[in-house]
Amino acid sequence: MSFQDIFKDNFLESSANLSAVQIAMTLVVAFIVGAFIYQIYKRSYQSVVYTKSFSMSLVMMTMITALVIMAVTSNVVLSLGMVGALSIVRFRAAIKDPMDIVFMFWSIAGGLVAGAGFYTLALIGSVVIGIIILVFSGNIKEETPYLFVVHFDKEEDEEKILNKIKATVQRYFVKSKIIDGEHIEYTLELRIKNNEMAFVNEIKSIASVSNATLVSSMEFTQ
């Protein structure tokens, strides 16, 4: 028997048969883990705009990863082909919050473990991680995030507006700055002290400011 025959018999043709019960159990466990991640993400979200489609994608990502791992572990040839096929895929999604990366990696890891058949590890590990995230997020002082959009025409008023915001709010982040000729648009994420919103009227009273809008993100967290 040549090396080629041994390689073919013991490697290329090696496969594991997956029963319908095993497939169903893996998908159910992956769904439970994904749904748990979805709830933890929803309850611990701290940024401005809550995106339901992203949280739902965490569930799908867990289940799809479990499917891929089941296929990979059942047939070596298929796993090699799948690695080559997936290596050409490029995902270019902007991640605004570092915690989103954590949840994405958690979903993939949950799908990997469930797809490999380690159901207890997937369930217990997810519960432990979820508790830790909730504890840490609970220790963060609850604040209402706002988006503040201001339009003005004089560049010299830019520093005046930012100084007024800095003196009033607890902290702020510049999300975007758009310059269209002499017109300037600022979009900022704010954390307001004691719901003090009088600064909006003060900024609006500046001669070059044409519009100042403060939007709460609480409606996005339902």
N, C-alpha and C positions, 0 to 999 in steps of 0.2 A: 504493500500500500504506500503510495507516494504521499509527500507532504501536502500536496494539493488536495488529495482525497480526504486526509485527516482534517485539514482546514475546512473543507466543504461540509463534512459530516458533523463536526463538532462545533463549528462557529457559524457558518452561513445559514445552515438549516436549523439551527437551534431556535426554538420559539416556545412560548408558554401560552397555553390556551386559557382564555379568560371566560369564566362563566357569566351568565346573565346576572346571577345573584351578586357576584363580585363587582361587576360593573355598576349595578344599581347601588350597592352599598357604598362604593367609592364616590359616586356622584352625590349621594345623599350626605355623606360626611363632608364632602367638599362644599356642598350648598350650605350646610349648617355652619361650617367655619367661615365661609364668605358672608353669610347673613350676620354672623356675630361681629365680623370685622366692619360690616356696614353700620351696625348699631353703635359700635365703639367710635367709629369715625364721626357719626352724626352727633353723638353726645359730647365728644371732646373737641369739636371743631372750634378754633379760636380766631380764624382770619375773618375777612370782611364778607365776601360773597360765597355762600354755600352752594355748591354745584351738585345737584342730585344725580345728574348723569355720571359724574365721576364716582360717587359713592356706589351707584349701581354697577359700574364697571368693575368694582372690587369683587363683587360676587361672581360676575362672569369670568373675571381673570382667574379666580380660584378654581372654578369648575373646568375651564378650558385647560389650565395647566395640569390638572389631574388627568384629563383625557390624554394629553400629550404624553405624560409620564407612563400611563398605562400602555400606550402604544409602544413607547420606547422600551419598556421592560419586557414586553411580550415577544419582541422580534428584534434581533441584533441588526439585521440588514435594514429594516425599517428605521431603526434608530439612527444609523449612519446617514441614510437618505434624508431623514428629518433634520438632522444637525446641519447638513449642507443646505437644505431648503430654508431653514430659519436664519441661517447666517447671512443671507442676502436681504433680509427684512430690516428696514431702518425705521425706527419710531422717532418722530420729531415733535413731541408734545412739550409745550412750555410748562414747567413745574414752578408755581409761584410760591408755594409753602414747602419748606423742607420736610414737614411732617407728612405731606402727601407721598413723598418718596418712601418714607417708612411704611406707610399703609400699602403702597404698591408692592414693596418687597415682602411684606407680611403676607399679602394675598398669594404671591407667587410661591413663597415658602410653604404656605398652607396647602396649596395645590400639589406641590412636589411631594410633601410628606404623605398626604392622603392618597395620591396616585401610586405611591410606592407601597401602600398597604399598611402604613403605620397609623392606624386610625386613632388609637389612644394618645399617641404623641401629638397628632394634629389637634385633637380636642383639648387635651390638658394644656399643651403649650399655648394655644390660642387664648384659653381662659386666663392663664398666668400673665401673658403679655397684655391682654385687655385690662386686667385689674391694675397693672403697673401704669398703663397710660391714663386710666381714669384717676388714679391717685395723684399722678403728677399734674394732670390738667385741672384737678380740683383744687390743688394748692395755688394755682394761678388766680390772682384777683380777677373776679368777673367784671368785665368792662364791656360797654356797648360800643362796637366799632361803627364808624361813620365814614362815608365817602363825601368829600368836600370838593366841589367843582367851582372854580372862580375864573371869570373872563375879565381881562382888563387890557388897556391899550398902551399905557406908558410903561416902558421898561424900568424907569427909575422908581416906580411904585412896587416893583417886585420885592425888594428887600423890606419895605414897609409892611406889606401883606404877610410875608413869612415871619417877621418879628412879632406881629400881632398874634399870629397863630401860635408861635412858640411860647409866647407869654401867657396864653390862655389855656391851651390844651395840655394834657398830660404827656403825650408824645404824638409824633406824626411821621408819616413816610410819604415822600413824593412818589406817586405812582407813574405820572406822566407829565410832560411839559410839551405843549404844541405851540409853535410860533407860525402864524399865518400873516406875513407882512408885519404890520404894527400891532396886530391882535395876538394876545397871548392867552393860552388856556392852561390852567393848572388843575390836576386831579391828585388829591391827597387822601391818604387813609389816616383817620384821626382816632384818638382815644381821649374823650372829653372828661374834664374834672367836674364831678358833681352836676352833670347835665347843664353846664354853663354854655349857653348858645348865643349870648348877646354879642359875641365877637363877630357873628355873621352879619348883624346889622351894622356894626362898626366898619367892617370891611366893605360892605355894600355902599356905605356913605362916602367912600373914597371916590373922587371925581372920575377917575379913569376906569373904575370897575363898572362893567355893564351888567353883570349877572353873578350872583353868588348862591350856590345851591348846596344844602346839607342833606344827605340822604342816609337814613339808618338802614343797616343791613339785617335787622331783626326779622323782617318778613321772609328772608331767604333761608332762615334756619328752621323752618317748620318741616 
